Amino acid sequence: MWDLKNRNDIIIKPADKGGAVVVWRKDLYLAEGARQLSNSTFYRQRSNDSTIPNNSKVKDAVSDLIDAGHLPPSSKYFTYNNSELGHPVFYMLPKIHKSNNPCRSIVSACACPTEQISAYLDSVFQPLVMLLPTCIKDTNHALNIFSQVVLPTNQLIHLFLLDVTSLYTSIPHADGLAVVKRFLNTRTSPVVSTDTLVRLTELVLTLNSFEFSGEFFDQISGVAMGTKMGPN
């Protein structure tokens, strides 16, 4: 039996949806994390913490873009000093609304090397996403759309649901960058060039490293759920 009085034996997390609180046995939580991170398509284990080296790469890249005139001098705020850095951490939220209770994996990106860049990119991407005819802002927006749909009564109608498994990690970096470039090229009178924004996006995608249970990993596919530009 595991002892609820011993807080070292349990993990307490909010459910992914619904507002419930979930209490896990710590060994089961760690086993699920190890299972997810053993997927070599999405993750690669490393021997050390790469937070500071990644921060140096970000600072060098931003400095190069500023020196070349592709970013204004004020863009130095995109970077952190090493003393200001946080420690990216991988954690999971249980999906208790789904059978077998799969988990949503999230990387906490607070004060990580690319956090400020990701926030800036999110401000650029969001207006483009909102213009897409397929964009649904929230539940109320969806319900409004559904209320206006008139279904024919003289033929058979099939309704179906589509759920993408591991959506965030399933987007290959090269393809994701190509799509970002295509949509950025639709802007009129851009303040910052498409190539510069794609380079910044590449930093967010490729410098996603984190810690889980004392071990270190790189995410080698997709975008981390937890970085600000991720949803857009």
C-alpha positions as CSV (number, residue, x, y, z in Angstrom):
1,M,0.0,0.0,0.0
2,W,1.2,3.5,-0.7
3,D,0.8,6.1,2.0
4,L,-1.1,9.3,1.2
5,K,0.4,10.8,4.3
6,N,3.8,10.6,2.7
7,R,3.8,13.4,0.1
8,N,7.0,12.1,-1.4
9,D,4.9,9.1,-2.7
10,I,2.4,11.1,-4.6
11,I,2.1,13.6,-7.5
12,I,-0.8,16.1,-7.5
13,K,-1.8,17.6,-10.8
14,P,-4.8,19.3,-12.3
15,A,-6.6,17.3,-14.9
16,D,-6.0,18.3,-18.5
17,K,-9.7,19.4,-18.8
18,G,-12.6,19.8,-16.4
19,G,-10.9,21.4,-13.4
20,A,-10.5,18.2,-11.4
21,V,-7.5,17.5,-9.2
22,V,-5.7,14.2,-9.7
23,V,-3.6,12.4,-7.2
24,W,-1.1,9.9,-8.7
25,R,1.3,7.4,-7.3
26,K,4.7,8.9,-8.0
27,D,6.1,5.7,-9.3
28,L,3.3,5.4,-11.9
29,Y,3.8,9.1,-12.9
30,L,7.5,8.6,-13.4
31,A,6.9,5.4,-15.4
32,E,4.5,7.2,-17.7
33,G,7.0,10.0,-18.2
34,A,9.8,7.5,-19.0
35,R,7.5,5.7,-21.4
36,Q,6.7,8.9,-23.4
37,L,10.3,10.1,-23.4
38,S,11.5,6.8,-24.7
39,N,9.9,7.6,-28.0
40,S,13.0,8.2,-30.1
41,T,10.9,9.9,-32.9
42,F,10.1,12.8,-30.6
43,Y,12.8,12.8,-27.9
44,R,16.5,12.2,-27.5
45,Q,18.1,11.8,-24.1
46,R,21.3,13.7,-23.4
47,S,24.0,13.4,-20.8
48,N,23.9,17.0,-19.5
49,D,21.8,20.1,-19.0
50,S,22.0,22.3,-22.2
51,T,20.1,25.3,-20.8
52,I,23.2,27.6,-20.7
53,P,24.7,26.4,-24.0
54,N,21.3,27.0,-25.7
55,N,21.1,30.4,-24.1
56,S,24.5,31.2,-25.7
57,K,23.2,30.1,-29.1
58,V,20.1,32.3,-28.8
59,K,22.2,35.3,-27.7
60,D,24.6,34.8,-30.6
61,A,21.8,34.4,-33.2
62,V,19.9,37.5,-32.0
63,S,23.1,39.6,-31.9
64,D,23.9,38.5,-35.5
65,L,20.5,39.5,-36.6
66,I,20.7,42.9,-34.9
67,D,24.2,43.5,-36.3
68,A,23.0,42.7,-39.8
69,G,20.1,45.1,-39.4
70,H,17.4,42.4,-39.6
71,L,16.2,43.2,-36.0
72,P,16.1,46.5,-34.2
73,P,18.6,47.0,-31.3
74,S,15.7,46.8,-28.8
75,S,15.4,43.1,-29.7
76,K,18.2,42.4,-27.1
77,Y,15.3,41.9,-24.7
78,F,14.7,38.6,-26.5
79,T,17.6,37.2,-24.5
80,Y,18.4,36.3,-20.9
81,N,21.6,36.6,-18.9
82,N,22.6,33.2,-17.5
83,S,21.7,34.3,-14.0
84,E,18.1,35.0,-15.0
85,L,17.6,31.6,-16.7
86,G,14.9,29.2,-15.5
87,H,15.2,25.5,-15.8
88,P,12.9,23.9,-18.5
89,V,11.0,21.0,-16.9
90,F,8.8,18.3,-18.5
91,Y,5.5,17.4,-16.8
92,M,2.2,15.7,-17.6
93,L,-1.5,16.4,-17.1
94,P,-3.8,13.4,-17.1
95,K,-6.7,13.3,-19.6
96,I,-9.4,11.9,-17.3
97,H,-12.0,12.6,-19.9
98,K,-10.5,9.9,-22.2
99,S,-10.4,6.2,-21.9
100,N,-7.2,4.8,-20.3
101,N,-6.4,8.3,-19.1
102,P,-3.6,9.3,-21.5
103,C,-1.4,12.2,-20.5
104,R,-0.7,15.6,-22.1
105,S,3.0,16.3,-22.0
106,I,4.0,19.9,-21.4
107,V,7.4,21.6,-21.1
108,S,7.4,24.5,-18.7
109,A,9.2,27.3,-20.7
110,C,9.3,30.0,-18.0
111,A,12.5,32.0,-18.3
112,C,13.9,29.4,-20.7
113,P,16.4,30.6,-23.5
114,T,13.7,31.0,-26.1
115,E,10.7,32.2,-24.0
116,Q,10.9,35.9,-25.0
117,I,11.4,35.0,-28.7
118,S,8.4,32.6,-28.6
119,A,6.2,35.4,-27.0
120,Y,7.2,37.8,-29.8
121,L,6.5,35.2,-32.5
122,D,3.1,34.5,-31.0
123,S,2.2,38.2,-31.4
124,V,3.1,37.9,-35.1
125,F,1.4,34.5,-35.8
126,Q,-1.9,35.2,-34.0
127,P,-3.3,37.7,-36.4
128,L,-2.5,35.4,-39.3
129,V,-4.1,32.5,-37.7
130,M,-7.3,34.5,-36.9
131,L,-7.7,35.3,-40.6
132,L,-7.8,31.6,-41.6
133,P,-11.3,30.5,-42.6
134,T,-10.9,27.3,-40.6
135,C,-10.0,29.1,-37.4
136,I,-12.3,28.5,-34.4
137,K,-11.6,30.8,-31.6
138,D,-13.3,29.0,-28.7
139,T,-16.3,26.9,-27.7
140,N,-18.8,29.8,-28.1
141,H,-17.5,30.5,-31.6
142,A,-17.9,26.8,-32.5
143,L,-21.5,26.7,-31.1
144,N,-22.3,29.8,-33.1
145,I,-21.1,28.2,-36.3
146,F,-23.0,25.0,-35.6
147,S,-26.2,27.0,-35.0
148,Q,-26.0,28.4,-38.5
149,V,-25.6,25.1,-40.2
150,V,-28.7,23.9,-42.1
151,L,-28.6,20.1,-42.8
152,P,-30.5,18.7,-45.7
153,T,-33.5,16.6,-44.7
154,N,-33.7,14.5,-47.8
155,Q,-30.4,12.6,-47.6
156,L,-28.4,10.6,-45.1
157,I,-25.9,12.7,-43.1
158,H,-22.8,11.3,-41.5
159,L,-21.3,13.1,-38.5
160,F,-17.8,12.2,-37.4
161,L,-15.1,13.3,-34.9
162,L,-11.4,13.6,-35.7
163,D,-8.7,13.5,-33.0
164,V,-5.0,14.0,-33.8
165,T,-2.7,12.0,-31.6
166,S,0.3,13.9,-30.2
167,L,-0.5,16.9,-32.4
168,Y,2.3,19.2,-31.1
169,T,5.1,16.6,-31.4
170,S,3.8,15.3,-34.8
171,I,4.8,18.4,-36.8
172,P,8.2,17.8,-38.4
173,H,10.5,20.9,-38.0
174,A,11.3,21.3,-41.7
175,D,7.6,21.1,-42.7
176,G,6.5,23.4,-39.9
177,L,9.1,26.0,-40.9
178,A,8.0,25.8,-44.5
179,V,4.4,26.4,-43.6
180,V,5.3,29.3,-41.3
181,K,7.3,30.8,-44.2
182,R,4.4,30.5,-46.6
183,F,2.0,32.3,-44.3
184,L,4.4,34.9,-43.3
185,N,4.9,35.8,-47.0
186,T,1.2,36.7,-47.1
187,R,1.8,39.7,-44.9
188,T,1.6,43.2,-46.4
189,S,4.4,45.7,-45.4
190,P,6.1,43.5,-42.9
191,V,8.2,45.2,-40.2
192,V,10.5,42.2,-39.8
193,S,11.4,40.0,-42.8
194,T,10.1,36.5,-43.2
195,D,13.5,35.0,-43.2
196,T,14.3,36.6,-39.9
197,L,11.1,35.3,-38.3
198,V,11.7,31.8,-39.7
199,R,15.2,31.9,-38.1
200,L,13.7,32.9,-34.8
201,T,11.1,30.1,-35.1
202,E,13.8,27.6,-35.8
203,L,15.5,28.6,-32.6
204,V,12.3,27.9,-30.6
205,L,11.8,24.5,-32.3
206,T,15.4,23.2,-32.2
207,L,16.6,24.5,-28.8
208,N,13.9,22.8,-26.8
209,S,15.7,20.9,-24.0
210,F,14.3,20.0,-20.6
211,E,14.7,17.9,-17.5
212,F,12.5,15.1,-16.1
213,S,13.2,13.2,-12.9
214,G,16.9,14.2,-12.9
215,E,17.5,13.3,-16.6
216,F,17.9,15.6,-19.6
217,F,16.3,15.4,-23.0
218,D,15.9,17.3,-26.3
219,Q,12.6,17.4,-28.2
220,I,13.6,16.6,-31.8
221,S,10.2,16.8,-33.5
222,G,7.4,19.2,-33.3
223,V,6.8,22.2,-31.0
224,A,6.7,22.0,-27.2
225,M,3.3,22.4,-25.6
226,G,4.2,25.1,-23.1
227,T,6.0,27.5,-25.4
228,K,4.0,30.6,-26.1
229,M,3.9,30.4,-29.9
230,G,2.9,26.7,-29.8
231,P,-0.9,26.9,-30.2
232,N,-0.8,29.5,-33.0
